[in-house]
Structures are given as structure tokens and as C-alpha cells.
Amino acid sequence: MPVLIDGSSLCDADLLSSWFGFDALLQETADAGGTGHRIEVAGLPPLRLIPARPSRRLALPAQTVLVRTTSGTTGRPRAVALSPPQLVADARNIRASLRLSPSARSLGAVSLSHAYGFSTLLTPLLCFGVPLTLLESPLPEHCRAALREPRPLFFPGIPLLFDLLLSSRLSPKLLSRLNPAISAGAPLGPATALRFQETTGVRLKNFYGSSECGAVACDRSTSDAPLPGCVGTPLKGVRIDIEPLPGRHGASCGARAGRLVVRGRSVALGYVGAGLRARPFRAVFRTSDLGWKDARGRYFLKGRLDRMINVGGRKVFPEEVERVLASCPKVSEAAVLAVADSLRGEAVGAAVAGGNGLRPAELLDYCRARLPQHGLPRRWLVLAALPRTPRGKVDLQRLRFLFGRPAAGEPRALKSRLFSARGLAEKAADR
């Protein structure tokens, strides 16, 4: 049984084998040496087959044809079992909801090993024969060659990739052939969506899905300006319910917000793991995403429950603080996460990137006017650029490491300065 592992989750083969129970790991490699057997196949990059030693076997539900792993952004990766009906339903939902014509073609710039690329690019190819052109790498010049044909291409991307394309020398005429264009994998900023639309005349659609249930929703509106956090309406064949949160969680999240629960045939069979009993979903997946629905039936993401910061009993969603920081003209990008605090248990830590004039004291003043006291960042990390995973997501594990160590030995590209709220207040008093 093949186990499809997201590239950003790769680590020690024996460790992965102990989690997922596979016998060997097949991975792309540029190293001529190393362990395992090197495989050369014409037209493919060099591969290496690394034997593993599973101590426990993977118990799989009936109908399982493939196992894929989650990215492990917020914790250890999980394995998800997929069935043929689920794969076909996912591809059908995408094709019908995005109105991909029988003559549609796809352009692949995102990884097929991750659920996003797997669902939007590989399953339409396998299930409905939608032709796919794979880029050697997601660079503008490689896109140029693919866009020379005067035909539209279905293009799933991530926000970082769209920013890169818009900053390149590709003409608006060429970029307009990326139609329909969807964005997922990280929050899509309204500024990026508007710039893409103004440059190409094509509406960039915010897309939402997960490893456990495939494609879920898409913002397919054509007239309104993109709204922060809006992922639109459910795809055909998908139903989304909002499950209220109990107790203090519910009170701190607001009356309309709750856990998003996805139902439909595109939901995977369930979680599996080496030596563990399978956890079936039964066509219902309770996500870790908190969201709400407006009067027009559009869903908005508020944050992830597994990233919520507990500041002395008060709940803070990092995504809300990130949106405030992103609205500051001097900030090009921001990431917020929990940091240890001896008084409160947890405190808000903010990693920001921007120009040379980026001053945490000014950012703290900016946040004070827009956030409650318990939501203010207590520790600041100033970077030249935020570290990212191979999928383009902000590398939260790397940021946790940077928050927990002195800045002296960091690589030049990630050279940082750490500030505490107390230190900033003392400096302000001295002035």
C-alpha cells in the first residue's frame, strides 16, 4: 500500500516508519552518496529507495487504496486513509464547482504530494483525464514557457507564488491565461487578490480544503472585493455545519463562531497509524478550524483551535493578531504564536518582517489601538524574512526555535532581534 508523504514532513526514515509502518521510503535526492539504493529513471529527478524497519504494522480500513500524510504544521503528521469513491467524489466536486470544461488543462506548480496539489491536479487527471502540465519548478520563467499556448489553464497556487508571479516580468496577457486561478495553503491577503485581478482581469479565488476531506469551499463571487478570511461557499457535494464550542471556548469565540464540520462523500475513511486502531470519519470530519457564516452563506475562517493561545485564561487567536500586523504599512509579513510566560502561562509572540525602519515599539502602539490588552504581543522577533516550509507556509517550528534561543548564531538570512514588551516599556520611559 503506497503512503504519500508530504515533502515538508520528511525526516528520519526509521522515525517515519515507526509512525506509519512502511517498509521503505522513496524520495527525490540530489545526493550521489547516502544510504539506500539510488534509482535513475529517464525524465524523472534522481530517486533513492531507503529501507525502513517498522516495529508495528499499519492497520487499514477496507477499500483503502492510498494513505497520505498531513503536513504536521501544528504538530506531528497524521496518516489519512483514502478510498476510490472518496477520490472520485473529491475530483468531481472540484470539476463541477469550478466549472472545468471537458477541454480544460491544468498547470502544476504546487506539490502533488500534498493534499492541495493531489486533490486539484492529480485526481482530476486520474479520474476525468484533465491534462496536466507539470512545471520543473515554480519559477516565473518556467511559467512563461507553459503560458505560450493561447489557451486558459487551471492554476492552483499559494499566495507566495502569486506574489512572485506578479513581481516578475511576465506580461499581464500571459498571466491572464491562468484562469481559473485558486489560492490555498496559506491565508490569501486581499491586496494580493486585488492586484492579481487588476493585472490580469481574472478573479483569484480563495480555496479551502484539508488532507482529511479534500476540497471544501471556494470564494466564487465575482463582484465583491475579496474579504479577509472569506473562503466562500461549500463546493457541490460538500456540506459545512458550525458546531458551537462549549464553556469558555464558546464565550471567547463569539456567538456566531464555532468549529467547522465537513460532511460528504469526499471525506476520507479516517486516521490510521502503525500499531493503532483506525479512527473512522464515516463521511463526517470535525476540523480544527474555527469559523462563522454570514447572511449570504459565505464562510469565514477565524483561526485554528490547535493554535489558540491561552493568556491567563483569556483566548487569543494568532490569525486575528496577524491580520492586525499585516495591516501595518511597514510590515510585509507577520506570524504569531504562543511563547512561554512565567506569569500568564502563555503569551503572544510576534515574528515580523519588513523594511529597516521596523520598530517593535511602534508596532506595539499600533496593536494597542486595535487589540485587547491580553492580545498584545509580549515578545517580538524581527526578521529579514519569515522562514517557510517547502510548501510555502510559514515555518512555525523554526520560529518556535528562534524564540527560544539567542540570535547570535542564526543564519544571515534569518538574522533576528528579540524584544520583550517589558524592555520596550523601559526604553520608552527612559526617553
Secondary structure, 3 states (H helix, E strand, C coil): CCEECCHHHCCCHHHHHHHHCCCEEEEECCCCCCCCEEECCCCCCCEEEEECCCCCCECCCCCCCEEEECCCCCCCCCEEEECHHHHHHHHHHHHHHCCCCCCCCEEECCCCCCHHHHHHHHHHHHHHCCCEEECCCCCHHHHHHHCCCCCCEEEEECHHHHHHHHCCCCCHHHHCCEEEEEECCCCCCHHHHHHHHHHHCCCEEEEEEECCCEEEEECCCCCCCCCCCEEEEECCCCEEEEECCCHHHHHHHCCCCEEEEEECCCCCCEEECECCCCEECCCEEEEEEEEEECCCCCEEEEEEHHHCEEECCEEECHHHHHHHHHCCCCEEEEEEEEEEECCCEEEEEEEEEECCCCCHHHHHHHHHCCCCHHHCCCEEEEECCCCECCCCCECHHHHHHHHCCCCCCCCHHHCEEEEEHHHHHHHHHHC
